[in-house]
Amino acid sequence: MIQILEAVKLALGSIWANKIRSIMMVLGNIVAVTSIIAVVSLIQGMNSYVTETVTREIGVGSFKLEKVGFITDQEEERRAWQTRPDVTLLEARAIEGFSPLIGPVMAEAGARANVTFRETTVDSTRIRGVSSEYDQFSGYQAERGRLPSRMEVERGRPVALIGWDTADKLFKTRNPIDQRIQVNGVHFRVVGVNEKRGSVFGNPQDEFVLVPLGAFHRLFGSRRSLELTIKATDPDRVEAAMDEARVAMRIERRLRPSQPDNFGFFTSETLLDFWSNLSRGFFAILVGVVSLSLVVGGVVIMNIMLMVVSERTREIGLRKALGARRRDIVWQVLTESTTLSMVGGLMGTLLGFVLAMIVAALTPIPAAIEPWSVPLGLFMTAGVGMFFGLYPAVRAASLDPIEALRRE
């Protein structure tokens, strides 16, 4: 142990005495560890962010039924929109009463319109029409005022819940509650302001107006496909509830057994699995880039350690003449190369955290510092130092002490 500590002390002294050479020696490790720490922090931050957003939008124990569903191919999605029938309110009611596994069914429709209060207009605001079951889902929570009541929504009253940013743009410092706004020229009374949601991948989630579905149909017409959010009565039996909803839709649409579904489902797990596969792809690419950087850094470490061994030939010969064994020389050189490599790992770890925080501050991408990434970076650089320091260590240990002492 004392020998290892002495070697570490010698390595740190060498770093301090040859700062530029030491930085160039571990530059590859710094780049590699900075990359992996920064990307891991950003990926973990995105994982938490996506999980929270998807769970909030769909809800635990719930799933969505749409005209198209979750499709990643744009051409296939375009064809589906052209050929599939719209999802209707009658179909929503047929699903709701079909099985005891199916709980409330919320119907939604969306459009964009200008929203005006006196002389102020917010262009292309997202308008959401919802059925009365919306209060049984967790998507909306009033920060000021209240949510539209179940009776108001059932009767299609001209009331509205507005997003936080919409309220800020329309009313500035005024109190928006009970004020009258115009959506496409139709008056609505503001009953509440939704709590702030932030943004998703840079897309603001607080610019919307929520109105009863009946009022939405009067504004935009009823010939729009609905999006159904369905809650299972038992959160552990979501798959079974989806099967029941599928049967109900097929019966309602009179589809024969040989015909495929002309509607689509997805759950929070569907989106999370898609994101998980995507993030694993990013991480696999990162591993390739980092591996290349580590190999380059390891070759540099090996070359410089060979130069160091050449510079200290007389010292190594003197130690062997005084009784140092081959393994003592090997351990000395290996400890020095590993220490130098780990110093690069520490510098890369700090730079990686700083880079992740800068990206999170300047972009919509969040970051989450993962404690396990620190030992990961150090372990990787320690392995590189030991592997690429092995050849210089063996070469140093094989020096003949008499020849080494003769060398100037």
Secondary structure, DSSP 8 states (H G I E B T S, - for coil): -HHHHHHHHHHHHHHHHTHHHHHHHHHHHHHHHHHHHHHHHHHHHHHHHHHHHHHHHH-TTEEEEESS-S---HHHHHHHHHHS----HHHHHHHHTT-TTEEEEEEEEEEEEEEEETTEEEEEEEEEEE-GGGGGSTT--EEEE----HHHHHTT-SEEEE-HHHHHHHHTTS--TT-EEEETTEEEEEEEEE----EETTEESS-EEEEEHHHHHHHH-S-S--EEEEEESSGGGHHHHHHHHHHHHHHHTT--TTS--SSEEEEHHHHHHHHHHHHHHHHHHHHHHHHHHHHHHHHHHHHHHHHHHHHTHHHHHHHHHTT--HHHHHHHHHHHHHHHHHHHHHHHHHHHHHHHHHHHHHSS------TTHHHHHHHHHHHHHHHHHHHHHHHHHT--HHHHHH--
